[in-house]
């Protein structure tokens, strides 16, 4: 029932419209943060539900659709027949922790609309404390606490919310904003910068300072969305437009964020909305894949450390035959140290990776070496590779196993393993790794990616941004005895 009510609110919200912002003004508090308005004249529940389901790509079960059509359609029809044209929904910062919004229904015939609203009230759990009250210009459903505040305090002037509400008529309009003094208090608490792991860095403090309010306008049943940002001044609008454009391009290449005077806007038609859900899904999957890749590189480094404990040195990057022919990769050598002893025992260690026997084991690539992101990698290929360049730990310039004592630059300052670009993937058993171009190590390591993951000899895993490094710093961290100092990232 709870999910059904949420879906009904979504369908009703898709019927929001502006009307006259002054209707809601008497019920705006100092703490009001969100105001939405449903235009019942523009709301067609069955068609709107069908449009939402199409954009959601069939995620709404048919049984739920039928219940929403029945309950939502009946509720809207009852209100219309009572002369109600609009319904406002508001939420203050005081009610946000409990998610208890208030509903205001402007009507000159309150007695006619009471029955429909009582039906809604009957569905809500009694312990939420909602009451249905007649007011001068309509009906109000709110908690006892909200009603008490409205009776004892004068309404607050909220020009930033009314500005966000006063956009072109639509099926849905939602306005979000904080009163200026409260917004400034929030600004003072925000950080100047966010972690570099975000795809596009920005200052929360600057964004909150630039943004006065926000509006979301939805038309239905031909679904389209307009997002409006209302800035404190024109330079602020320009900053918001530039940041918005960067993030819009991440999800919907080709989307255009426009700025006019102090208003920034983004228009999304039904086709863009249909493309948005899989784009968000991919972005979420990308974040999950990044975490999985970090964990797998961590397992690799743990395997290397355990190998070091057993043999007093790190594994060689390859084994070779008596005649110097390369045989097997280091990835095979550390199998016993990543819980793959049974697979290790199947290899003929005195044969090459592609011998008639060993080639059959290529398909048994351990999860540790697999790429979690959706990819076109060939079966048995991996991007977990050692970075090879002159002066690197793996360059083979010294005989025998190298150990911690050989890393004079410091284990936290020396790159051990990388998640290579997809086009540089190699068969996991093959003694082949990533050749780094000393003239352009950034391209060698990143390929066309904005970020990449590195494993360091101290066992730590770091995700770095392409724009935060340069060739000089990367080369310094690829060598183990260069004597360079300083951070990897700018």
C-alpha positions in Angstrom: 0.0 0.0 0.0 2.9 2.4 0.8 4.4 1.9 -2.7 1.0 2.3 -4.2 0.5 5.6 -2.5 3.9 6.8 -3.6 3.0 6.0 -7.2 -0.3 7.8 -6.9 1.6 10.9 -5.6 3.9 10.6 -8.7 0.9 10.5 -11.0 -0.7 13.4 -9.2 2.5 15.3 -9.2 2.6 14.8 -13.0 -0.5 16.9 -13.0 1.0 19.9 -11.2 0.6 23.3 -12.6 1.4 26.9 -11.6 -2.0 28.6 -11.3 -1.5 31.7 -9.1 1.4 31.4 -6.7 -0.4 33.8 -4.3 -2.9 31.0 -3.5 -0.3 29.1 -1.6 1.4 32.2 -0.1 -0.6 32.3 3.1 0.6 28.8 3.9 4.3 29.3 3.2 6.4 29.2 6.4 10.0 30.4 7.1 10.9 26.7 7.0 9.1 25.7 3.8 11.5 24.1 1.4 9.4 22.5 -1.3 6.1 23.5 -2.9 4.4 21.5 -5.7 1.1 22.2 -7.5 -1.2 19.8 -9.3 -3.4 21.2 -12.1 -6.3 18.8 -12.2 -7.6 20.3 -15.5 -4.4 19.1 -17.2 -4.2 15.7 -15.5 -5.4 12.6 -17.3 -4.5 9.8 -14.9 -4.7 6.8 -17.4 -2.7 8.6 -20.1 -0.2 10.1 -17.7 0.4 6.7 -16.1 0.9 5.1 -19.5 3.4 7.8 -20.4 5.3 7.3 -17.2 5.3 3.6 -17.7 6.7 4.0 -21.2 9.5 6.2 -20.0 10.1 3.8 -17.1 10.3 1.0 -19.7 7.6 -1.2 -18.2 8.8 -1.2 -14.6 5.4 -0.5 -13.2 3.5 -3.8 -12.7 0.1 -4.0 -14.5 -1.7 -4.7 -11.2 -0.3 -1.5 -9.7 -1.2 0.4 -12.8 -4.8 -0.8 -12.5 -5.0 0.2 -8.8 -3.6 3.7 -9.5 -6.0 4.2 -12.4 -8.9 3.2 -10.1 -7.9 5.1 -7.0 -6.1 8.1 -8.6 -8.6 8.6 -11.3 -11.5 8.4 -8.9 -9.9 10.9 -6.5 -9.2 13.4 -9.3 -12.7 13.0 -10.7 -14.2 13.6 -7.3 -12.2 16.8 -6.8 -13.0 18.1 -10.2 -16.7 17.5 -9.7 -16.4 19.6 -6.5 -15.0 22.5 -8.5 -11.3 22.0 -7.4 -8.8 22.9 -10.1 -5.5 22.8 -8.3 -3.9 21.0 -5.4 -0.7 22.2 -3.6 1.7 20.0 -1.7 4.3 21.6 0.6 7.1 20.4 2.8 9.1 22.3 5.4 12.5 21.5 6.7 10.9 20.6 10.0 8.9 17.9 8.3 11.5 16.6 5.9 13.0 14.0 8.5 9.5 12.4 8.8 8.4 13.1 5.2 5.0 14.5 6.2 4.0 17.1 3.6 0.9 19.3 3.9 -1.8 19.5 1.2 -3.7 22.7 0.4 -6.8 22.6 -1.8 -8.0 26.1 -2.8 -11.8 25.9 -3.4 -14.8 28.1 -3.0 -16.9 25.0 -2.2 -15.1 23.3 0.6 -18.1 21.2 1.7 -18.2 19.6 -1.8 -14.5 18.6 -1.7 -14.4 17.3 1.9 -15.6 13.8 1.1 -12.9 13.2 -1.4 -10.2 14.5 0.9 -11.6 12.4 3.8 -11.1 9.3 1.6 -7.4 10.2 1.2 -7.1 10.9 5.0 -8.6 7.5 5.8 -5.8 5.8 3.9 -3.1 7.5 5.9 -1.9 5.9 9.2 -3.5 7.6 12.1 -0.2 7.9 14.0 1.0 10.4 11.4 -1.2 12.9 13.1 -2.9 14.4 10.0 -6.0 16.6 10.3 -8.4 18.0 7.7 -9.3 21.6 8.4 -11.3 24.3 6.7 -9.4 27.5 6.1 -10.6 30.8 4.6 -9.9 29.9 1.0 -10.1 26.1 0.9 -9.1 23.0 2.8 -5.9 22.0 4.4 -4.6 18.5 5.3 -1.6 18.9 7.7 -0.1 17.5 10.8 -1.1 18.9 14.2 2.3 20.6 14.5 2.0 22.4 11.2 -1.6 23.5 11.9 -0.4 24.9 15.2 2.4 26.8 13.6 0.1 28.3 11.0 -2.3 29.5 13.7 0.3 31.1 15.9 2.8 32.5 13.3 2.3 34.9 10.4 3.0 33.5 7.0 6.5 34.3 5.6 7.4 36.1 2.4 9.1 33.6 0.2 9.8 35.4 -3.1 12.4 32.7 -4.2 9.7 30.0 -4.1 7.1 32.1 -5.8 9.7 32.9 -8.5 10.2 29.2 -9.1 6.5 28.6 -9.2 5.8 31.4 -11.7 6.8 29.6 -14.9 4.7 28.6 -17.9 1.6 26.5 -17.1 2.4 22.8 -17.0 1.0 19.5 -15.6 3.6 19.6 -12.9 5.6 22.3 -11.2 7.7 21.8 -8.2 9.6 24.7 -6.5 12.6 24.1 -4.2 14.3 26.8 -2.2 15.4 28.1 1.2 14.8 31.5 2.7 17.9 33.6 2.1 19.1 33.8 5.7 18.8 30.0 6.1 20.4 29.4 2.7 23.4 31.6 3.8 23.7 29.6 7.0 23.8 26.4 5.0 26.4 27.9 2.6 28.7 28.6 5.6 28.6 25.0 6.6 29.4 23.5 3.1 32.8 22.4 1.9 34.7 24.4 -0.7 35.5 21.2 -2.7 34.2 17.7 -3.0 36.4 14.5 -3.3 38.2 14.1 -6.6 36.3 10.8 -7.2 33.4 12.7 -8.7 33.4 12.8 -12.5 33.3 16.6 -12.5 34.6 18.5 -9.5 32.7 21.5 -8.1 32.4 23.6 -5.0 29.2 22.9 -3.0 29.7 26.2 -1.2 29.8 28.1 -4.5 26.8 26.3 -6.0 24.7 26.9 -2.9 25.7 30.5 -2.9 24.9 31.0 -6.6 21.5 29.2 -6.5 18.4 31.0 -5.1 15.8 28.4 -6.0 15.0 25.6 -8.4 11.9 24.6 -10.4 10.8 21.4 -12.1 8.1 21.6 -14.7 6.5 18.5 -16.1 3.9 18.3 -18.8 1.8 15.2 -19.4 0.6 12.9 -20.9 3.1 13.9 -23.6 5.9 13.8 -21.1 8.5 16.6 -21.1 10.5 18.2 -18.3 12.0 21.6 -17.8 14.5 22.2 -15.0 15.0 25.8 -14.1 17.7 27.2 -11.8 17.3 30.7 -10.5 20.6 32.4 -9.7 21.6 35.2 -7.4 23.0 37.2 -10.4 24.1 36.8 -14.0 27.7 35.7 -13.2 26.2 33.1 -10.9 23.9 31.9 -13.7 26.9 31.5 -16.0 28.7 29.4 -13.5 25.6 27.2 -12.9 25.1 26.8 -16.7 28.7 25.7 -17.3 28.5 23.1 -14.4 25.1 21.9 -15.5 26.2 21.5 -19.1 29.1 19.3 -18.0 26.9 17.0 -15.9 24.2 16.9 -18.5 26.7 15.7 -21.1 27.7 12.8 -18.8 24.1 11.4 -18.9 22.7 12.7 -22.2 25.3 13.7 -24.8 23.7 16.5 -26.9 21.6 18.0 -24.1 21.9 21.7 -23.9 21.7 23.8 -20.7 20.8 27.4 -21.5 21.3 30.6 -19.5 19.3 33.8 -19.9 19.9 36.7 -17.5 19.6 35.0 -14.0 17.8 31.8 -15.2 19.4 28.5 -16.2 17.2 25.9 -17.9 17.3 22.4 -19.3 14.5 21.0 -21.5 14.0 17.2 -21.8 11.5 15.7 -24.2 10.0 12.2 -23.9 12.8 10.7 -26.0 15.5 12.3 -23.8 13.6 11.1 -20.7 13.5 7.5 -22.1 17.3 7.7 -22.6 17.8 9.1 -19.1 17.0 6.0 -17.1 19.5 3.7 -18.8 22.0 6.5 -18.7 21.5 6.8 -14.9 21.6 3.0 -14.6 24.9 2.9 -16.5 26.3 5.7 -14.3 25.3 3.7 -11.2 26.7 0.5 -12.6 29.9 2.4 -13.4 30.3 3.4 -9.8 29.7 -0.1 -8.7 32.1 -1.5 -11.2 34.7 1.0 -10.1 34.4 -0.2 -6.5 34.6 -3.8 -7.7 37.7 -3.1 -9.7 39.4 -1.4 -6.7 38.7 -4.5 -4.7 40.1 -6.8 -7.3 43.3 -4.7 -7.6 43.5 -4.8 -3.8 43.4 -8.6 -4.0 46.2 -8.5 -6.6 48.4 -6.4 -4.3 47.6 -8.7 -1.4 48.6 -11.7 -3.5 51.9 -9.9 -4.4 52.6 -9.2 -0.7 51.9 -12.8 0.2 54.2 -14.0 -2.6 56.9 -11.6 -1.2 56.5 -13.1 2.3 56.9 -16.6 0.9 59.9 -15.9 -1.5 61.4 -12.8 0.0 60.7 -10.8 -3.1 57.9 -9.8 -5.6 57.1 -12.2 -8.5 59.0 -11.7 -11.7 56.8 -10.3 -14.4 57.4 -13.5 -16.4 59.0 -16.9 -16.3 61.4 -18.0 -19.1 62.6 -21.3 -20.5 66.2 -22.4 -20.6 66.6 -20.8 -24.0 65.2 -17.5 -22.7 61.7 -18.0 -24.3 59.0 -16.2 -22.3 56.6 -18.8 -20.8 54.0 -17.5 -18.3 52.8 -14.3 -16.8 53.2 -13.1 -13.2 49.4 -13.4 -13.0 49.9 -17.2 -13.1 52.7 -17.1 -10.4 50.5 -15.4 -7.8 47.5 -17.8 -8.3 48.2 -19.7 -5.0 48.2 -16.4 -3.2 44.7 -15.3 -4.5 43.0 -18.5 -3.5 43.6 -20.2 -6.9 45.9 -23.1 -5.9 43.9 -25.7 -7.8 44.1 -23.7 -11.0 47.8 -23.1 -10.6 48.4 -26.8 -10.2 46.9 -27.4 -13.7 49.6 -25.4 -15.5 52.7 -27.0 -17.0 55.1 -24.4 -15.7 57.9 -25.4 -18.1 55.7 -24.7 -21.1 54.7 -21.4 -22.8 51.3 -19.8 -22.1 50.0 -20.9 -25.5 51.3 -24.5 -25.5 48.6 -27.1 -26.4 48.1 -27.8 -22.7 48.3 -24.3 -21.2 46.1 -22.6 -23.8 43.2 -24.6 -22.6 43.4 -22.8 -19.2 43.0 -19.3 -20.8 39.2 -19.6 -20.4 39.5 -20.1 -16.7 40.4 -16.5 -15.9 40.0 -15.8 -12.2 37.4 -13.1 -11.2 40.3 -11.1 -9.8 41.6 -10.5 -13.3 38.3 -9.9 -14.9 36.9 -6.5 -15.8 33.6 -5.7 -13.9 32.5 -3.0 -16.3 30.4 -3.9 -19.4 33.1 -4.4 -22.1 33.9 -6.0 -25.4 37.0 -7.8 -24.1 37.8 -11.2 -25.6 37.3 -14.2 -23.4 40.3 -14.8 -21.2 41.7 -11.2 -21.6 42.5 -8.9 -18.7 43.3 -5.2 -18.1 45.2 -6.0 -14.8 48.7 -5.2 -16.0 52.1 -4.1 -14.9 53.3 -0.7 -16.2 56.5 -1.2 -18.1 59.0 1.6 -18.9 62.7 2.4 -18.4 63.5 2.7 -14.8 60.3 1.0 -13.6 60.3 -1.7 -10.9 59.3 -4.3 -13.6 61.9 -3.2 -16.3 64.0 -6.3 -15.7 67.2 -4.3 -15.3 68.4 -6.4 -12.3 68.6 -10.2 -11.9 66.7 -12.0 -9.2 63.6 -11.1 -7.3 63.2 -7.5 -6.1 61.8 -6.7 -2.7 60.7 -3.8 -0.6 64.3 -2.9 0.1 64.7 -2.0 -3.6 61.9 0.6 -3.6 63.9 3.5 -2.3 61.3 6.1 -3.5 58.9 4.6 -1.0 56.2 2.0 -1.5 53.4 4.6 -1.3 55.1 6.6 -4.1 55.6 3.8 -6.5 53.0 2.3 -8.9 52.9 -1.5 -8.9 49.9 -2.4 -11.1 47.3 -0.6 -13.2 43.9 -1.1 -14.7 44.9 -0.6 -18.3 42.8 0.8 -21.1 40.4 -1.7 -22.8 42.3 -1.6 -26.1 45.5 -2.7 -24.3 43.9 -5.9 -22.8 46.1 -9.0 -22.9 45.5 -12.8 -22.4 45.8 -13.2 -18.7 48.3 -16.1 -18.9 50.5 -14.4 -21.5 53.8 -12.7 -20.3 52.7 -9.4 -21.7 51.9 -6.1 -19.9 51.3 -2.4 -20.5 54.1 -0.6 -22.4 54.2 3.0 -21.2 55.3 5.7 -23.7 57.7 7.9 -21.7 56.9 10.8 -24.0 53.2 10.5 -23.3 52.5 8.3 -20.2 49.1 10.0 -19.6 47.7 8.6 -22.9 49.4 5.2 -22.3 47.8 4.8 -18.9 44.4 6.5 -19.4 43.6 5.8 -23.0 40.4 7.7 -23.6 39.2 7.5 -20.0 38.8 10.4 -17.6 39.8 8.3 -14.6 41.9 5.2 -13.9 42.9 3.0 -10.9 46.4 2.3 -9.7 47.8 -0.2 -7.2 50.8 0.9 -5.2 53.5 -1.2 -3.6 52.2 -0.4 -0.1 49.0 -2.2 -1.1 46.8 0.9 -1.5 44.5 1.5 -4.5 43.8 5.0 -5.8 41.5 6.3 -8.5 43.0 9.3 -10.2 41.6 11.9 -12.7 43.3 12.4 -16.0 43.1 16.2 -15.6 44.8 16.1 -12.2 48.1 14.5 -13.4 50.8 15.3 -15.9 53.5 13.3 -17.6 56.3 14.4 -15.2 54.5 13.3 -12.1 53.3 10.0 -13.6 56.8 9.1 -14.7 58.1 9.9 -11.2 55.6 7.4 -9.7 56.4 4.7 -12.2 60.1 4.6 -11.2 61.1 3.0 -7.9 64.6 4.5 -7.5 64.3 7.9 -9.2 64.5 10.0 -6.0 61.6 12.2 -7.0 59.4 13.8 -4.4 56.0 15.5 -4.4 52.3 14.4 -4.8 51.1 12.5 -7.8 48.1 14.7 -8.4 48.2 18.5 -8.9 
